[in-house]
Amino acid sequence: MTALAIRGVVEGFYGRPWTVEQRHDMIAFLAEIGMNAYLYSPKDDPYTRRRWRDPYPPEEAERLRELSRVSREAGVELWYGVSPGLSMRYAEPIDLEAVRAKLTAARALGAEHLALFLDDIPGRLQHPADREAFSGLVEAQLHLVGEVEQGIMADPDGPGRPRFAVCPTDYWGHGDDPYISALGSGLATGTELFWTGRAICSPEITAPEAELFARSTGRRPLLWDNFPVNDVAMTHELHIGPYLGRDPRLADTASGIFANPMPLAEASKIGIASVADFCADPRGFDPEASWERALRRVAGARDADGFREFADAVRGSAVCADDAPRLGAHLERFAFDYQFASPAAAVAELRGELRRLAGVADDMARLQNRALAAEIAPWVAQYARGIAAVDAAVDALEPGPRGEPPQLFGTARAAIAERLAELREARLRVFGDLVDMFLSDLIGEFSTP
């Protein structure tokens, strides 16, 4: 069994950062599931990104110091990342010194390892002085990284040499793209380089892709895996499905994985637990079995079965395209049986399943894990609305001649059309597209004038 060397979580999402309590709780959870690293760099902590030049105020600095203590006691290595790229002046010595000062301060506060984030910034130099001093973005960034590598990283008086990782501006792609090849080739031997795979949120990451990255950059990728994160355009999604699409041979071709979680700290533990299982034993990893264990671990034994039913409705993510397979199977069987067997029996069977699922929605409000219940509440409400809409639609059907598909007309059609509009207006993704497609078919949305 070959485990990945770096197995961690990067608090690197957009949106409200986790609270102090959530961070400390997550550190304990990481230790429990065998992860060994936590990277602090929330996009919306102003002192890591927008106001990166400013030192942390005393109260904020003390929180970082306490985080380092909690991490150290748990046996989880604390990383700290700064993101200066939005306003960085690469040719300006004062800015180079400001980056060094921020990272030096992080080390003094207890961060064991450091990272420089150059992601989500313009892909060309902005300041006239930089354009005069450097041939392009890669040369400017290598100048900055070199200053850090030769300063903090090589400091013989520092308390142990830290690891150092760089997140590039083009952090996804084929692995041998001109930018990433040039940047990687110019880094010091021990510097890690983040990569998300072929896409920002990669459905798959394969060993051949990682090998190509290593050949072109001179180092194995440190995978920044954008799972289970749901920020920016994905805020309407709840990513608590299985962890899929990761090649077991990454144990030999990647230096580690940092999972990027959701702002929903408690719900994120489901995906993180499966990432931990993969990192510990990539070749023995069973995604579905790991997912089942993660659901039980986070929801608790009492609520595990009901929570499993709810989670099945929100499996979908960049790594899982299988939307709500259990309900999907029932709707598929209903459509066939209604048209070609017994409409009455088809309605009775589906309504029984819908009643059961309505009970699951009620149970989600009574989870023993109250933090989890609070985080998933908006999606539970959408789940209940979807079940109620399908139930109302099926209840309103008037069986026609055998061989005719189910369809609604008149006032029943108008009522279900209104429910469908309400579901769409909520913009919370539950059941994938299944309920939307089922209801739109019943009302003939795209066929009835």
C-alpha positions as CSV (number, residue, x, y, z in Angstrom):
1,M,0.0,0.0,0.0
2,T,1.5,3.3,-1.2
3,A,0.1,6.5,0.4
4,L,0.5,9.9,-1.1
5,A,3.1,11.9,0.9
6,I,1.1,15.1,1.2
7,R,-2.6,14.5,2.1
8,G,-4.4,17.7,3.0
9,V,-7.1,20.3,2.7
10,V,-6.6,23.8,1.4
11,E,-9.0,26.4,2.7
12,G,-8.8,28.2,-0.6
13,F,-12.4,28.8,-1.7
14,Y,-14.2,32.1,-2.4
15,G,-16.8,33.1,0.1
16,R,-17.0,33.5,3.8
17,P,-14.0,31.9,5.4
18,W,-14.5,29.2,8.1
19,T,-14.7,30.4,11.6
20,V,-12.0,29.7,14.2
21,E,-14.1,27.0,15.7
22,Q,-14.7,25.3,12.3
23,R,-11.0,25.4,11.5
24,H,-10.0,23.8,14.8
25,D,-12.7,21.2,14.4
26,M,-11.5,20.5,10.9
27,I,-7.9,20.0,12.0
28,A,-9.1,17.4,14.5
29,F,-11.1,15.7,11.8
30,L,-8.1,15.6,9.4
31,A,-6.0,14.0,12.1
32,E,-8.8,11.5,12.8
33,I,-9.0,10.4,9.1
34,G,-5.2,10.3,8.5
35,M,-4.6,13.5,6.7
36,N,-1.4,15.4,7.5
37,A,-1.7,18.9,6.1
38,Y,-3.9,22.0,6.3
39,L,-3.2,25.0,4.0
40,Y,-4.6,28.3,5.2
41,S,-5.3,30.8,2.5
42,P,-9.0,31.7,2.1
43,K,-9.6,33.9,-0.9
44,D,-11.7,36.3,1.2
45,D,-9.2,36.7,4.0
46,P,-8.1,40.2,3.1
47,Y,-4.6,39.7,4.5
48,T,-3.9,36.8,2.2
49,R,-5.1,38.5,-1.0
50,R,-6.6,41.9,-1.4
51,R,-4.5,43.5,1.4
52,W,-1.6,41.1,1.3
53,R,1.0,43.8,1.9
54,D,-0.6,44.7,5.3
55,P,0.6,42.8,8.4
56,Y,-2.0,40.9,10.4
57,P,-3.5,43.0,13.2
58,P,-2.6,41.5,16.6
59,E,-6.0,39.8,17.1
60,E,-5.8,38.1,13.7
61,A,-2.1,37.2,14.2
62,E,-3.0,35.5,17.5
63,R,-5.6,33.4,15.8
64,L,-3.0,32.1,13.3
65,R,-0.7,31.4,16.2
66,E,-3.4,29.4,17.9
67,L,-4.2,27.6,14.7
68,S,-0.6,26.5,14.5
69,R,-0.7,25.3,18.0
70,V,-3.9,23.3,17.4
71,S,-2.4,21.8,14.2
72,R,0.9,20.9,15.8
73,E,-0.8,19.1,18.7
74,A,-3.0,17.2,16.3
75,G,0.0,16.1,14.2
76,V,-1.3,18.1,11.1
77,E,1.2,20.3,9.3
78,L,0.1,23.9,8.9
79,W,0.8,25.6,5.6
80,Y,0.2,29.3,4.9
81,G,-0.3,30.8,1.4
82,V,-0.2,34.4,0.3
83,S,-1.8,35.6,-3.0
84,P,-0.2,38.9,-4.1
85,G,-0.8,38.5,-7.8
86,L,-3.8,40.9,-8.2
87,S,-1.6,44.0,-7.4
88,M,1.9,42.6,-7.4
89,R,4.6,44.8,-9.0
90,Y,7.3,42.3,-9.8
91,A,10.0,44.9,-10.7
92,E,9.4,46.8,-7.4
93,P,11.8,45.8,-4.6
94,I,9.4,47.0,-2.0
95,D,6.8,44.5,-3.2
96,L,9.3,41.7,-3.3
97,E,10.2,42.5,0.3
98,A,6.5,42.7,1.3
99,V,6.0,39.1,0.0
100,R,9.0,37.9,2.0
101,A,7.7,39.8,5.1
102,K,4.3,38.2,4.9
103,L,5.7,34.7,4.6
104,T,8.3,35.4,7.3
105,A,5.6,36.5,9.6
106,A,3.6,33.4,8.9
107,R,6.6,31.3,9.8
108,A,7.0,33.3,13.0
109,L,3.3,32.6,13.9
110,G,3.9,28.9,13.5
111,A,3.3,27.9,9.9
112,E,5.5,25.0,9.1
113,H,5.3,25.3,5.3
114,L,4.6,28.1,2.8
115,A,2.9,28.7,-0.5
116,L,2.8,31.4,-3.1
117,F,-0.5,31.7,-5.0
118,L,-0.5,33.3,-8.4
119,D,-3.9,32.0,-9.5
120,D,-7.0,33.8,-10.7
121,I,-5.1,36.9,-11.8
122,P,-4.6,38.5,-15.3
123,G,-2.6,36.4,-17.7
124,R,-0.3,39.3,-18.6
125,L,1.8,41.9,-16.9
126,Q,-0.2,44.9,-15.8
127,H,2.3,47.5,-14.6
128,P,4.4,49.4,-17.2
129,A,7.5,49.0,-15.1
130,D,7.0,45.2,-15.1
131,R,6.5,45.1,-18.9
132,E,9.8,47.0,-19.3
133,A,11.7,44.8,-16.9
134,F,10.5,41.4,-18.0
135,S,9.8,39.6,-21.2
136,G,6.5,38.3,-19.9
137,L,4.6,36.9,-17.0
138,V,6.7,33.7,-16.6
139,E,10.0,35.7,-16.2
140,A,8.4,38.1,-13.7
141,Q,7.0,35.3,-11.6
142,L,10.2,33.3,-11.6
143,H,11.9,36.5,-10.4
144,L,9.5,36.7,-7.5
145,V,9.7,33.0,-6.7
146,G,13.5,33.1,-6.9
147,E,13.5,35.9,-4.3
148,V,11.4,33.7,-1.9
149,E,13.4,30.6,-2.6
150,Q,16.7,32.4,-2.0
151,G,15.4,34.3,1.0
152,I,13.1,32.5,3.4
153,M,13.4,29.1,1.9
154,A,17.2,29.1,2.2
155,D,17.4,30.9,5.5
156,P,19.9,28.8,7.5
157,D,18.7,30.4,10.7
158,G,15.1,29.5,10.2
159,P,13.4,26.9,12.4
160,G,13.8,24.0,10.0
161,R,13.6,24.3,6.2
162,P,9.9,24.6,5.2
163,R,8.3,23.1,2.1
164,F,7.4,25.6,-0.5
165,A,4.7,25.4,-3.1
166,V,3.6,27.6,-6.0
167,C,0.2,27.8,-7.5
168,P,0.6,29.0,-11.1
169,T,-1.6,31.4,-13.0
170,D,-2.5,28.7,-15.5
171,Y,-3.0,26.0,-13.0
172,W,-4.9,23.6,-15.3
173,G,-4.4,22.2,-18.8
174,H,-2.7,19.4,-20.6
175,G,0.4,19.5,-18.3
176,D,2.9,20.5,-21.0
177,D,1.4,23.9,-22.0
178,P,4.1,26.6,-22.7
179,Y,3.4,28.6,-19.6
180,I,3.5,25.8,-17.1
181,S,6.5,24.2,-18.8
182,A,8.5,27.4,-18.6
183,L,7.5,28.2,-15.1
184,G,8.1,24.7,-13.7
185,S,11.5,24.4,-15.5
186,G,12.7,27.6,-13.7
187,L,11.8,26.6,-10.2
188,A,14.2,25.3,-7.6
189,T,14.4,21.5,-7.4
190,G,12.4,21.2,-4.1
191,T,9.7,23.7,-4.9
192,E,6.2,22.1,-5.3
193,L,3.9,23.1,-8.2
194,F,0.1,23.0,-7.9
195,W,-2.0,21.7,-10.7
196,T,-5.7,20.9,-10.9
197,G,-5.5,18.6,-13.9
198,R,-6.9,19.1,-17.4
199,A,-9.7,21.4,-16.1
200,I,-10.3,23.7,-13.1
201,C,-12.6,21.1,-11.7
202,S,-11.3,18.0,-13.4
203,P,-13.7,15.0,-13.9
204,E,-10.7,12.8,-14.1
205,I,-7.0,13.1,-13.2
206,T,-4.9,10.3,-14.7
207,A,-1.4,9.0,-14.2
208,P,-0.3,9.7,-17.8
209,E,-1.4,13.3,-17.4
210,A,0.6,13.6,-14.2
211,E,3.6,12.0,-15.9
212,L,3.4,14.5,-18.8
213,F,3.2,17.3,-16.2
214,A,6.3,15.9,-14.5
215,R,8.3,15.6,-17.7
216,S,7.5,19.2,-18.8
217,T,8.0,20.9,-15.4
218,G,10.7,18.8,-13.8
219,R,8.6,17.8,-10.8
220,R,5.5,15.7,-9.9
221,P,2.3,17.7,-9.6
222,L,1.0,18.7,-6.2
223,L,-2.7,18.2,-7.0
224,W,-5.0,21.0,-6.0
225,D,-8.2,19.0,-6.3
226,N,-11.3,21.3,-6.6
227,F,-13.5,18.9,-4.8
228,P,-15.8,19.2,-2.9
229,V,-15.7,23.0,-3.4
230,N,-18.9,24.7,-4.5
231,D,-17.9,28.4,-4.7
232,V,-18.5,31.0,-7.5
233,A,-20.8,29.5,-10.2
234,M,-21.4,26.3,-8.2
235,T,-22.9,27.9,-5.1
236,H,-26.3,26.4,-5.9
237,E,-24.8,22.9,-5.7
238,L,-24.2,20.7,-2.7
239,H,-21.2,18.5,-3.3
240,I,-21.6,15.6,-0.9
241,G,-21.4,12.8,-3.5
242,P,-18.6,10.2,-4.1
243,Y,-15.0,11.0,-5.1
244,L,-14.5,9.6,-8.6
245,G,-12.2,9.7,-11.5
246,R,-8.8,9.6,-9.8
247,D,-6.3,7.2,-11.2
248,P,-4.9,4.9,-8.5
249,R,-1.5,5.2,-10.2
250,L,-1.3,8.8,-8.9
251,A,0.4,7.3,-5.9
252,D,3.5,7.0,-8.0
253,T,3.0,10.1,-10.2
254,A,1.9,12.9,-7.8
255,S,3.5,14.3,-4.7
256,G,0.2,14.8,-2.9
257,I,-3.4,16.1,-2.9
258,F,-4.9,19.1,-1.3
259,A,-8.7,19.0,-1.5
260,N,-10.4,22.3,-1.8
261,P,-13.6,22.2,0.3
262,M,-16.9,24.1,0.4
263,P,-17.5,27.1,2.7
264,L,-19.8,24.5,4.3
265,A,-17.3,23.0,6.7
266,E,-19.3,20.2,8.2
267,A,-20.8,19.0,4.8
268,S,-17.3,19.2,3.3
269,K,-16.2,16.4,5.7
270,I,-18.0,13.9,3.5
271,G,-15.9,14.5,0.4
272,I,-12.7,15.1,2.5
273,A,-13.1,11.7,4.2
274,S,-13.2,10.0,0.8
275,V,-10.2,12.0,-0.5
276,A,-8.4,10.8,2.7
277,D,-9.2,7.2,1.8
278,F,-7.9,7.6,-1.7
279,C,-4.7,9.3,-0.5
280,A,-4.0,6.5,2.1
281,D,-4.4,3.7,-0.4
282,P,-5.1,4.8,-4.0
283,R,-4.9,1.3,-5.4
284,G,-7.3,-0.2,-2.9
285,F,-9.7,2.7,-3.1
286,D,-13.4,1.8,-3.6
287,P,-15.3,5.1,-4.2
288,E,-18.8,3.9,-3.3
289,A,-17.7,2.0,-0.2
290,S,-15.6,5.0,0.9
291,W,-18.6,7.3,0.3
292,E,-20.9,5.1,2.4
293,R,-18.4,5.2,5.3
294,A,-18.0,8.9,5.0
295,L,-21.8,9.5,5.1
296,R,-22.1,7.3,8.2
297,R,-19.1,9.0,9.9
298,V,-20.4,12.5,9.3
299,A,-24.1,12.0,9.8
300,G,-23.8,9.5,12.6
301,A,-25.0,5.9,12.9
302,R,-28.6,6.8,13.9
303,D,-29.2,9.0,10.9
304,A,-27.0,7.3,8.3
305,D,-29.7,5.5,6.3
306,G,-31.9,8.5,5.9
307,F,-29.0,10.8,5.1
308,R,-27.9,8.3,2.5
309,E,-31.3,8.7,0.8
310,F,-31.0,12.5,0.8
311,A,-27.3,12.4,-0.3
312,D,-28.3,10.3,-3.3
313,A,-30.3,13.2,-4.6
314,V,-27.3,15.5,-4.6
315,R,-24.5,13.1,-5.9
316,G,-23.8,15.4,-8.8
317,S,-20.5,17.4,-9.0
318,A,-17.7,17.9,-11.5
319,V,-16.5,14.4,-10.6
320,C,-19.9,12.6,-10.6
321,A,-22.4,13.0,-13.4
322,D,-24.8,10.4,-12.0
323,D,-27.7,12.5,-10.8
324,A,-30.1,11.0,-8.2
325,P,-29.9,7.4,-9.6
326,R,-32.5,6.0,-7.1
327,L,-35.2,8.4,-8.0
328,G,-34.2,8.3,-11.6
329,A,-34.8,4.5,-11.7
330,H,-38.3,5.0,-10.2
331,L,-39.2,7.8,-12.7
332,E,-38.0,5.7,-15.6
333,R,-40.0,2.7,-14.5
334,F,-43.1,4.8,-14.0
335,A,-42.9,6.3,-17.5
336,F,-42.7,2.8,-19.0
337,D,-45.3,1.1,-16.8
338,Y,-47.8,4.0,-17.2
339,Q,-47.7,3.8,-21.0
340,F,-47.3,0.0,-21.6
341,A,-48.5,-1.8,-18.4
342,S,-51.0,-0.4,-15.8
343,P,-51.3,3.4,-15.3
344,A,-53.0,2.9,-12.0
345,A,-50.3,0.5,-10.7
346,A,-47.6,2.8,-12.0
347,V,-49.1,5.8,-10.1
348,A,-49.5,3.8,-6.9
349,E,-45.9,2.5,-7.0
350,L,-44.4,6.0,-7.6
351,R,-46.6,7.7,-5.0
352,G,-45.5,5.2,-2.4
353,E,-41.9,6.0,-3.1
354,L,-42.6,9.7,-3.0
355,R,-44.2,9.4,0.4
356,R,-41.1,7.6,1.7
357,L,-38.8,10.3,0.3
358,A,-41.0,13.0,1.9
359,G,-40.3,11.3,5.2
360,V,-36.6,11.5,4.5
361,A,-36.9,15.3,4.1
362,D,-38.6,15.5,7.4
363,D,-35.8,13.4,9.0
364,M,-33.1,15.8,7.7
365,A,-34.4,18.6,9.9
366,R,-33.8,16.3,13.0
367,L,-30.3,15.2,12.4
368,Q,-28.2,14.8,15.5
369,N,-25.3,16.6,13.7
370,R,-26.9,20.0,14.1
371,A,-24.1,21.8,12.2
372,L,-24.7,19.5,9.2
373,A,-28.5,20.0,9.4
374,A,-28.0,23.8,9.3
375,E,-25.7,23.7,6.4
376,I,-27.8,21.5,4.2
377,A,-31.2,23.1,5.1
378,P,-31.6,25.0,1.9
379,W,-31.1,21.9,-0.2
380,V,-33.4,19.9,2.0
381,A,-36.1,22.5,1.4
382,Q,-35.5,22.2,-2.3
383,Y,-35.6,18.4,-2.0
384,A,-38.9,18.6,-0.3
385,R,-40.3,21.0,-2.9
386,G,-39.2,18.7,-5.7
387,I,-40.8,15.6,-4.1
388,A,-44.0,17.5,-3.4
389,A,-44.2,18.8,-7.0
390,V,-43.7,15.3,-8.5
391,D,-46.3,13.9,-6.0
392,A,-48.8,16.6,-7.0
393,A,-48.2,16.0,-10.7
394,V,-48.7,12.3,-10.4
395,D,-51.8,12.8,-8.2
396,A,-53.3,15.0,-10.9
397,L,-52.9,12.6,-13.7
398,E,-56.0,11.2,-15.4
399,P,-55.1,7.9,-17.0
400,G,-55.9,7.9,-20.7
401,P,-55.9,5.1,-23.3
402,R,-53.2,2.4,-22.9
403,G,-50.1,3.3,-24.9
404,E,-50.4,7.1,-24.3
405,P,-47.6,8.7,-22.2
406,P,-48.6,10.5,-19.0
407,Q,-49.5,14.2,-19.6
408,L,-51.3,17.0,-17.8
409,F,-53.9,19.4,-19.2
410,G,-56.0,22.3,-18.2
411,T,-55.8,23.6,-14.6
412,A,-53.7,20.7,-13.5
413,R,-51.1,21.6,-16.1
414,A,-51.1,25.2,-15.0
415,A,-50.7,24.3,-11.3
416,I,-47.7,22.0,-12.1
417,A,-46.2,24.6,-14.4
418,E,-46.3,27.0,-11.5
419,R,-44.5,24.5,-9.2
420,L,-41.9,23.9,-11.8
421,A,-41.3,27.7,-12.1
422,E,-40.8,27.8,-8.3
423,L,-38.2,25.0,-8.4
424,R,-36.3,26.8,-11.1
425,E,-36.5,30.1,-9.3
426,A,-34.9,28.6,-6.2
427,R,-31.8,27.7,-8.3
428,L,-30.7,25.0,-5.9
429,R,-29.5,21.8,-7.7
430,V,-31.2,18.8,-6.2
431,F,-32.1,15.6,-8.2
432,G,-30.0,17.0,-11.0
433,D,-32.2,17.6,-14.0
434,L,-34.5,14.7,-13.3
435,V,-37.4,16.4,-11.6
436,D,-37.3,19.4,-14.0
437,M,-37.3,17.0,-17.0
438,F,-40.1,14.9,-15.6
439,L,-42.4,17.8,-14.8
440,S,-41.7,19.6,-18.1
441,D,-42.6,16.4,-20.0
442,L,-45.8,16.0,-18.1
443,I,-47.0,19.6,-18.9
444,G,-45.7,19.3,-22.5
445,E,-43.6,22.4,-22.0
446,F,-41.8,22.0,-25.3
447,S,-44.6,20.4,-27.3
448,T,-47.9,21.9,-26.2
449,P,-48.7,25.3,-27.8
